[in-house]
Amino acid sequence: MKKGILSIVVSSLLLGGIAVASDDSLKLSSAEVSAKATKVATKKENTKVKLTQEAISSLKLVTKAIESLDNHKSDEAKKYIESALGKLESILSMKDTPKLLPIENRVLVKNFVGSSKDVDIALKRVKDLIDDGNIQSAGELLISLQSEIDVTVVSLPLVTYPDALKLASKYIIEEKPERAKEVLELALSTMSYVKHIIPIPLVNSVDLVALASKEAKSDKELVLKYLSAASDQLDKAEKLGYISDSATTYKELHKMIDDIKKEVEGPNKAEKLFIDLGEKLKEFKDKIFSSDKEEAKK
């Protein structure tokens, strides 16, 4: 069972590996950094919100146009279509408008509660059920072996949608309301659906390593507990079939965690090891993000 993995933000984990400039002239106060970041993020978010609002308004107008055609009000339908096109032209005139405009996110959480050993027990039970011929029961149990957040992004295809509205308007002018209605209904049904899968155990592992890194010099026992839990979460993710195209492997990540545990139990000079692990996880995350984009294009 192979599943693509959505890019997971691991900035909290990578804090231990960030190089701090020694030249004071290169430093900004936290307030300045926060203000600049907030300004940029707010500007981008406001643009996204405006685009989405215009797109949704356009879709509502198309729905009204279909209702008007059902009520034999072709002139009214044409006005709604023209208004919808106006909204789309406004969107298309904006800088860097995407070909697929996200208009809705649908989130579904599926969480198998338990450790990696619990996964082993469940998988053995699935095999036993299959051997006994209880295929349906085995299938139900197998479906429950998911620990993920599914995010489905619904997008409006801005490249083809305006042409569909123009064609519908042409049919109305030609007094072919049924053809116009068919085109509009088809346009509404051609939304793009891209599903992203975020494995919960992998997210948990990242967070646990981040917590361990923060406690590295103060509480050895707690650090070891965090690292053991992080390793178990990696086991769970792998056994549940969440696989990345990254060159980094689960085996490699486990080894790095084990090396840190040995260092913590000894002289505790684990800072460099935490940095290395952070870099590997960053590479793992970046590769996932790259492959996820490629999946979305297909």
N, C-alpha and C positions, 0 to 999 in steps of 0.2 A: 504494500500500500504506500504509494509515493505521493507526497503532497508538496506543492510549492509553498514557500514561506514568504510572507510579507516582510519588508524591511522593518527591523525592530530598533528603535532608538536606544542606544546604549551609552549616551553621553555621561550619565551618572557613573557608569563603570569606568569610563576612560579618564575621569578627572585625575586619577593617580598618574596617568601617563602624559599629561599635558605639560609641554615645556613652558616655563615661565621666563619671560625676557628679563635679563639682568639689568638692562638699560632702563632707568626710570622714565626716560623720554618716550619709551615705547609703551608705557603702561597707561591705562585709563582707570579711573575710579570705578567701583562697581555701580555707582549711581549713573555715571556717564554711559557705561556699557549698557545698563538696563534701559536707559532713556533712548539710546540709539536703536537698540534691538526692538524695543516696543514700537518705535516710530515706523521702522521698516515693516515689521510684522503686521501692524495695524493697517498700513497703507495697502499691503498685499491682500490682507483679509477683506478689507472694505471693497476692493476691486472684485474679488471672488464672489462676495455676497451680492454685489450689484449685478454681476453677470447672471448669477443663479436666479435672482428675483425676476430679471427681465425674461429669462428663458421660461420660468414657470408661468409668468403672465402670458407669454406667447402660447404655451400649451393650453392654458385655460381658454384663450380666445379661439383656438382651433376646436376645442370641445364645444364651445358655443356655436361655432360655425356648423358643426355636424348637427347639432340640435335644430338649428334654423333650417337646414336642408330637410330634416325629418318633418318639419312643420311647413314645408313648401315655401319658405321665405328665402329665396335665392339672393335677392338684393342685400338682405341683412347678413346672410352668410358671407357674401363677398366683402362686406365692410369689416367683418370680424377677421377675415383672412388678411386683408390689407393692413389692419392694425397689428396682427401677429407678425407679418413681414416687417413692419416698421420696428417692432421690438427686436427682431433678429438682425436687422440692419444696424441697429444701435449697438448690439453685441459685437457684430463683425467689424465695426469701425474701431473698436478698442484695440489697443496695442497688445500683441502676443496672445490673441484669442485662440484657445485650443480648438483642434478639429472636433474633439469630443468634450463637451462641456458637462462636468458632473452636476447633476441637479438633485441627487438623493443618495444617502448612504443608509444601507440596511444592515443592522448588526445582529448577529445571532451567536450566543455563547453556548458552547457544548463543553462541559467539564467533567471528565472522568476523575472522581475523587479517589486518591490512593497513591501509593508509592510505585516504584518500578517493579517491586516484587508482586504487588497486586495485579499489575499488568500481566506478569508471567502466569499467575494463577488463573486469571480470566482467559488468557490464550489457551492454556491447557484445557480449561473447561470447554472452550469452543471446539477444540480438536476432539475431545471426548464425545461431545454432542453430535459432531459430524460422523464420527465412527459408529455411533448408535443410530444413525439415520435421522436424527432430529435437526434437520437442516434449517427449518424456520426458527427454532429456538437459538440455534447457533448464529444465525444471521442477526437476530435481535441483540444478542450479546455482543457480537462483533461491531454493530453500529454504535453501541454504547462506548466503545473504546476510542473515544475522541476527546481531546482536551485542547480546545482551540476557540478562537474568536473569529467568526466568519464575517467579513465586511464585504458586502456587495455594493459596488458603486454603479449607479444608474446614470448614464450620460446621454446627452442630446447630440446627435450627429449633425454638427453645424454645416458640414459640407453639402449634404444631400437634402436636409430638411427644408431650406428655403425654396429649392427647386420644386419640391413636392407641393408646396403651397402655391407657387406660381402656376403649376400645372392644374391644380384644383380650381384656381381662379379662372384659368382659360376655359375649362370645361363649363363653368357656370355661365361665362359669356356666350359660349356656344349652346347654351340651354341643355346641358347634359348633367343635371344635378346628381344623378345616381353615380356617374363616373367620378364626379368631384368628391362625393362622399366616400367612395372606395379609396381614392387617393389619400384623403385626409385620415381615414382609419388606418391605412397602411403606414402612413407617416408616424402616427402615434404608436404603432406596434414595432417600429424599427429602432427602439432605444437600444443602446449598447449596455450590456451587463458584464462587468468584470468583477470576479470574486477573488478576494485576497484572504489568505488563511494565516492567522497569527497563532503559533503554537504556545499555549499557556506555560507548559513546563520550561520552554526555552526562555521565555520572558522571566519566569521565576528564577532560573539559574543565573541569568544576567544580574538580577537584583540582589541575589544572595552573595555573589562574588563582590559586588559593589559594597555591600555591608561588611563583608570580611575585610576588604581593603581598608575601610575606614577604622576598623578595630585592630589592625595588624600589630600595632605597637603598644596596645593597652590591655587586651584580654585574649590571651592565646586560646583558652578553652572555648570561648565564644566563636573565635575565628575558625577553629577546627570544625565546630558544629555547622557554621554557615557553609563552609567548603564541602563538608560531607553531604549536606542537603542539596547544594548546587550540583554535585556529582550525581546524586540520585535523580534530580530533575532532568539532567542530561540523558541518563539511562532511560527515563520514562519517555522523553521526547523521541529517542531513537527507536525504542520498542514499539511506540505507537505509529512509527513510520514517517515521521517528519524529516524529510531529507532535503539538503541543500546541494546546489551545484558548486559550492565553494571548494577550493583546494584544501581548506581546513576541514578536518574530520572530527567526529565525536571522540575517536580514540586519542587524537592529538590533544584535544581539550581536556580529556580525563587525565592524561599524563601531566599536563601543565598544572592542573589542580593538585595532583599527587605531589609534584615537586614543591609546590608552595607549602603544602601541609608538612612535608619533611623539613623544610626550612623553618617554618613556624615552630615546630617541635624542637628544633636545634637552636642555633644562635639567633634566629629570627631576623635574618637580613633578606626579607622577602619582597622588599619594595620593588626591585628590578623585575622580579618574577611576576608581580602583579601587573607591572607595566607591559611586559611581554604578553601576558594573557589578555590584557585589554586590547593590545594591538591585533592579536589573532582574532579576537571576537569582533573587532572593528572590520577586519578583512572579511570575516564570515558574514557580517551584516551587510557590507558593501556588495559582496557577491550576490547575496540574496536579493538585494535591491535591484541589481542589474538584471538578474534572471527574471525577476518579477515584472520588470518593465517589458522585457521581450515577450513574456506570456501575454501581457495586456495588448500588445500590438497584433497578435495572431488572431 
